[in-house]
Amino acid sequence: MEIALIMIRNGSEPRLFPLSRDSTVIGRRDDCDLRIPLSDVSRKHCKIVVDAPMIQIEDLGSSNGTFVNGQRVVSSLDLEAGDTIQIGPVKFVLQIDGDPDPATLMG
């Protein structure tokens, strides 16, 4: 199973971030697996855990919250292909085995 986050930004081409580990920590600290250096993003904001076939996102006590499809993640939440993940002002779409195609996701 190939998993990636597709960053969606207005007026820009989507950017692909492959998730190759079983656990990916996202935040603004240098030691995070996926670093987002913005003040609206907590030092260790959230974590994506892959335990095939399940993929879950867990908020790590972030100040501004982690949102999936507009819903705040309280503890952890199951993810599916095409889910929208918002971390601070940054939006991603979860891609699993090429679905969805980044070309269809212009910001």
C-alpha positions in Angstrom: 0.0 0.0 0.0 1.4 3.4 -1.1 0.3 6.3 1.0 1.0 10.0 0.5 -0.3 13.4 1.5 -1.1 15.8 -1.3 -0.7 19.4 -0.3 -3.3 21.6 -1.8 -2.6 25.4 -2.2 -4.6 28.0 -4.1 -3.0 28.8 -7.4 -0.3 26.1 -7.1 0.3 22.7 -8.3 -0.5 20.0 -5.7 2.7 18.7 -3.9 3.1 15.0 -3.0 4.6 13.9 0.3 5.0 10.1 0.4 4.5 8.5 3.8 6.9 5.6 4.0 6.9 4.9 7.7 4.4 3.1 9.9 4.1 6.3 12.0 4.6 9.9 10.7 4.7 12.8 13.1 3.7 16.2 11.6 4.6 19.5 13.2 6.9 22.5 13.2 9.8 21.0 15.1 13.0 20.1 13.2 12.7 16.4 14.3 9.2 15.9 12.9 8.9 13.5 9.9 6.9 16.1 8.0 7.8 19.6 9.0 5.5 22.6 8.6 7.4 25.7 9.8 4.3 27.9 10.6 3.3 29.4 13.9 -0.3 28.0 13.6 1.2 24.5 13.6 2.1 23.0 17.0 5.6 21.6 17.6 4.3 18.1 17.4 0.8 18.6 15.9 -0.5 15.2 14.9 0.6 11.7 13.9 -0.5 9.4 11.0 -0.3 5.7 11.9 -0.4 3.0 9.2 -1.4 -0.5 10.3 -2.6 -1.9 6.9 -5.3 -1.9 5.9 -6.1 0.8 8.5 -4.7 4.3 8.5 -5.4 6.6 11.5 -4.7 10.2 12.4 -4.1 11.2 16.0 -4.0 14.8 17.3 -1.1 15.2 19.7 -2.7 17.9 21.8 -2.2 20.7 19.2 -3.3 24.2 20.1 -5.3 24.8 16.9 -6.5 21.3 16.3 -6.3 18.8 13.5 -9.4 18.5 11.2 -10.5 15.7 8.8 -13.2 16.6 6.3 -14.0 19.7 8.5 -14.4 17.6 11.7 -12.0 18.2 14.6 -10.0 15.1 15.5 -10.6 14.5 19.3 -8.4 11.5 19.9 -7.9 9.5 16.7 -9.8 8.9 13.5 -9.7 6.4 10.7 -8.7 7.8 7.3 -9.7 6.9 3.8 -8.5 7.9 0.3 -9.6 11.4 -0.6 -10.0 12.6 3.0 -9.1 16.2 3.5 -6.7 16.9 6.4 -6.2 20.4 7.7 -3.2 21.2 10.0 -3.2 24.9 10.8 -3.6 26.7 7.5 -2.3 23.8 5.4 -4.6 21.4 3.6 -3.7 17.9 2.5 -5.7 15.2 0.7 -4.8 11.6 1.6 -3.8 9.5 -1.3 -3.8 5.7 -1.2 -2.4 3.6 -4.1 -2.7 6.6 -6.5 -6.3 7.5 -5.5 -7.1 10.4 -5.9 -5.0 11.5 -8.8 -3.2 14.8 -7.9 -4.1 16.3 -11.3 -7.8 16.4 -10.2 -7.0 18.4 -7.1 -6.0 21.9 -8.3 -6.2 24.3 -5.4 
